[in-house]
Amino acid sequence: MCSARSAWGARAAKDGAGEVICVDSSRSALEFAVETAPNSLWSNRKGDAFDVLEALVEERARFDMWSSTPAFAKPRRTCEALAAYKRLNQLALRLLADDGIWCPAPARIT
């Protein structure tokens, strides 16, 4: 989610993940992800993180691991950033498998 340079996805794929899905609103970030993809089980979804997550919830997708590194605190005020992180993580938890690993990246909010 918010893959930026897809470091988490690349690591998961190298460590044997059966499938990696990177989500980002930036076409260049997703193009970079494809270039660094270590296997063919890699896919990208371009779009707003919340829209993509809601679509995945509707599809009843389930994930064994969740990682996210959005920079909501940079363009938004603190209260707006906290609300965005809360919403993102609430959606993510709906997608996590029962025995899945949740790895939210720490937000930088001051």
N, C-alpha and C positions, 0 to 999 in steps of 0.2 A: 504494500500500500504506500502510495507516495514514494515510489521506488528511487527517485533521484538517480544515483549511479548504480543501482541494483546490487549493492554489495551483499545484502542479506540474501537475496535470491540466488546470486551466484554461489555463495557459500553453501546454501541449502542444496543446490543442484550438485555441487561438487561432492557433498557428503552423502549423496544418494537419494535425495528427494525424488519421489515418483513423478511429481509435477510441480512446477513453479509458475505462479501467475503474478506478474508485476502490474501495478496500477499506477498511472500518473496522468496528469493533465498535460504534460509536456511531451510533444512528439519526439524531440531530440533525446530526452531521457530514455524513452522506450526504445528508440533506435539504438542507443548505446547498449541497452540491456540485451537486445538481440545479438549485437556484435560480440558481447562477452559471454553469451549463453553457452555453458559447457555441454549441453545436451539438447536434444530435439523436443523434450517434454516441457518446453518453456513457452509460455504464451503471455501476451500483453493485452491490457485493456486500457484504452485511452479514454479519459473522462474525469469528471468531478468525482472525488473519492466517495462522497456520500451517495451519489447516484449509482455508482458501480456497486457499492456495498449493499444498497437496497435491492439492486437487481440480483445480486448473489443470494441474498436472503430469500427473495422470491423463487429463485431457482433451487432453493434448498441445498445449496452448496455447503460442504463441510470441509474444514481444514484441520490438519494435524498440528500445524504451527502457524502462529500469527505474529507478524512483525510489522511495525509501522514507524516511520520517521518523519511525520509531517512538521512543517515549520509554521504552524498556525500563529505562534506568538509574535512572529516578526511583523506581519502586515495588520494584525488585529490588536485591539486593546486587550488587556488582561482578562476581563470578564468574558469577552467574546471568544478569546482563545480557549479559556477553560470550558466554555459551553461546547465549543467545537471538539475539543479532546474528549469530553464526556460522551457526546453523541457518537463519535468515531468508535470509541471503545465499547459502547453499548451495542452497536451494530456488529463489531468484531466478535464479541462474546457470543452472539447468536450464531455465528458461523464456525465457532471452534468446536471440534469434536470433543466428546465427553472426556477423553484422556489426552486432549491436545495441550500444547505448550503455548502459553501466551507471553509474548516478549514485547510489551509496549516500550518504545524508546522514551527516555525521560524528556519531558518538555522543559524548555528554558523560558520560564516566566518570571518576570521580576515586578 
